[in-house]
Amino acid sequence: MPRRLCRSFFYSCFTLIWTLIYSSTYAAEVAVPDVEQSQNGIQFACTGIAEARDDPKWDQYPLKVVFASKNGQFIGRVRVTLQSEAGQPLVDVFCLTPWFVARLPEGKYALSAVATNGVEKTATITVSQANQKTQHLHFPDGNY
């Protein structure tokens, strides 16, 4: 009987931990690919697939973030959070595509990207209106 109780406890703990990880990764709003959206006054889009990546409107955004594995393969399904330099949350979205673009005023921003396997990449980004800042985030090769 104690062995069965231990096994049940183990599975309950595993389920709880997985639920917490899963919900923290996917709690963000899922962005519709190639559709301009807005959160907290910041316009953004998740894009970068097929013909949509050739659309010149994406070049008009001061920030473009590209998600890829170290071998260069694009990665989609990434939770993106963007904060002001002061720590104010600006965007929290789940991108199904390998590009995130945002219209931001000049300044510094903190970016976090979490892939579905839980790997997180962060960057401090300085945005200027003079030209588009492209930030590449490379995740370890693996299952995404």
VEXDREN-2710 file (C-alpha; in Angstrom, 1 decimal):
% VEXDREN-2710
k/r/px/py/pz
1/MET/0.0/0.0/0.0
2/PRO/2.7/2.6/0.8
3/ARG/4.3/2.0/-2.6
4/ARG/1.0/2.7/-4.4
5/LEU/0.6/5.9/-2.3
6/CYS/4.1/7.1/-3.2
7/ARG/3.5/6.4/-6.9
8/SER/0.2/8.3/-6.7
9/PHE/1.9/11.2/-4.9
10/PHE/4.7/11.3/-7.5
11/TYR/2.2/11.4/-10.4
12/SER/0.2/14.1/-8.7
13/CYS/3.3/16.2/-8.2
14/PHE/4.4/15.7/-11.8
15/THR/1.0/16.7/-13.0
16/LEU/1.0/19.8/-10.9
17/ILE/4.5/20.9/-12.0
18/TRP/3.7/20.3/-15.7
19/THR/0.5/22.3/-15.3
20/LEU/2.4/25.2/-13.8
21/ILE/5.0/25.2/-16.5
22/TYR/2.5/24.8/-19.3
23/SER/0.2/27.5/-18.0
24/SER/3.1/30.0/-17.5
25/THR/4.3/29.3/-21.0
26/TYR/0.9/29.6/-22.7
27/ALA/-0.9/32.1/-20.5
28/ALA/-0.2/34.9/-23.0
29/GLU/-2.7/35.8/-25.7
30/VAL/-2.1/33.8/-28.9
31/ALA/-1.3/36.2/-31.8
32/VAL/-3.1/35.7/-35.1
33/PRO/-0.2/35.4/-37.6
34/ASP/0.3/38.3/-40.0
35/VAL/-2.3/40.5/-38.2
36/GLU/-1.3/43.8/-36.7
37/GLN/-2.4/43.9/-33.1
38/SER/-2.0/46.1/-30.0
39/GLN/-1.4/45.8/-26.3
40/ASN/-0.8/48.6/-23.9
41/GLY/-0.6/51.1/-26.8
42/ILE/2.1/49.1/-28.6
43/GLN/1.4/47.9/-32.1
44/PHE/3.0/44.5/-33.0
45/ALA/2.6/41.5/-35.2
46/CYS/3.8/37.9/-35.3
47/THR/4.8/37.0/-38.9
48/GLY/7.6/35.6/-41.0
49/ILE/6.0/32.6/-42.8
50/ALA/5.7/32.1/-46.6
51/GLU/4.9/35.2/-48.7
52/ALA/4.0/37.3/-45.6
53/ARG/7.6/37.7/-44.7
54/ASP/8.2/39.5/-48.0
55/ASP/5.5/42.2/-47.2
56/PRO/7.3/45.5/-47.0
57/LYS/5.1/46.7/-44.1
58/TRP/7.1/44.6/-41.7
59/ASP/10.2/46.7/-42.6
60/GLN/8.4/49.8/-41.2
61/TYR/8.5/48.4/-37.6
62/PRO/11.4/49.7/-35.6
63/LEU/11.9/46.3/-33.9
64/LYS/12.1/42.9/-35.5
65/VAL/13.0/39.8/-33.5
66/VAL/13.8/36.5/-35.3
67/PHE/13.6/33.2/-33.5
68/ALA/15.8/30.4/-34.8
69/SER/17.7/27.3/-33.6
70/LYS/21.5/27.5/-33.6
71/ASN/21.5/25.7/-37.0
72/GLY/19.4/28.5/-38.5
73/GLN/16.0/26.7/-38.6
74/PHE/13.2/29.2/-37.8
75/ILE/11.3/28.5/-34.7
76/GLY/7.6/29.4/-34.0
77/ARG/5.5/28.9/-30.9
78/VAL/7.4/31.3/-28.7
79/ARG/6.0/33.4/-25.8
80/VAL/7.3/36.9/-26.1
81/THR/7.3/39.5/-23.3
82/LEU/8.4/43.0/-23.8
83/GLN/9.0/45.5/-21.0
84/SER/10.1/49.1/-20.9
85/GLU/13.5/49.9/-19.4
86/ALA/11.6/50.8/-16.1
87/GLY/10.1/47.3/-16.0
88/GLN/6.6/48.3/-17.2
89/PRO/4.9/45.3/-19.1
90/LEU/4.1/46.3/-22.7
91/VAL/3.5/43.1/-24.7
92/ASP/2.8/39.5/-23.6
93/VAL/2.0/37.3/-26.6
94/PHE/2.4/33.8/-27.9
95/CYS/3.8/33.9/-31.4
96/LEU/3.1/30.9/-33.7
97/THR/5.6/32.4/-36.2
98/PRO/9.4/33.0/-36.2
99/TRP/9.2/36.8/-36.4
100/PHE/7.9/39.4/-33.9
101/VAL/7.8/43.0/-35.0
102/ALA/6.8/46.0/-32.8
103/ARG/6.3/49.7/-33.2
104/LEU/8.2/51.2/-30.3
105/PRO/9.3/54.7/-29.4
106/GLU/13.1/55.2/-29.2
107/GLY/14.5/53.7/-26.0
108/LYS/15.7/50.6/-24.3
109/TYR/13.6/47.5/-23.7
110/ALA/13.8/44.1/-22.0
111/LEU/12.8/41.2/-24.2
112/SER/12.1/37.6/-23.1
113/ALA/11.3/34.7/-25.4
114/VAL/10.3/31.3/-24.1
115/ALA/10.1/28.4/-26.5
116/THR/7.6/25.6/-26.0
117/ASN/10.3/23.4/-24.5
118/GLY/10.9/25.9/-21.7
119/VAL/14.2/27.4/-23.0
120/GLU/14.2/31.1/-22.4
121/LYS/16.3/33.7/-24.2
122/THR/16.5/37.3/-23.1
123/ALA/17.9/40.5/-24.6
124/THR/18.1/44.2/-23.8
125/ILE/17.3/46.1/-27.0
126/THR/17.9/49.7/-27.9
127/VAL/15.4/50.9/-30.5
128/SER/15.9/53.9/-32.8
129/GLN/13.5/55.4/-35.3
130/ALA/16.4/55.8/-37.9
131/ASN/16.4/52.1/-38.9
132/GLN/15.0/48.8/-38.0
133/LYS/16.7/46.9/-35.1
134/THR/16.8/43.2/-35.9
135/GLN/17.5/41.0/-32.9
136/HIS/18.2/37.3/-33.6
137/LEU/17.5/34.9/-30.7
138/HIS/19.1/31.5/-31.2
139/PHE/17.8/28.6/-29.2
140/PRO/19.7/25.3/-28.8
141/ASP/18.9/22.8/-31.5
142/GLY/16.1/20.5/-30.5
143/ASN/12.4/19.8/-30.5
144/TYR/10.3/22.9/-30.8
END
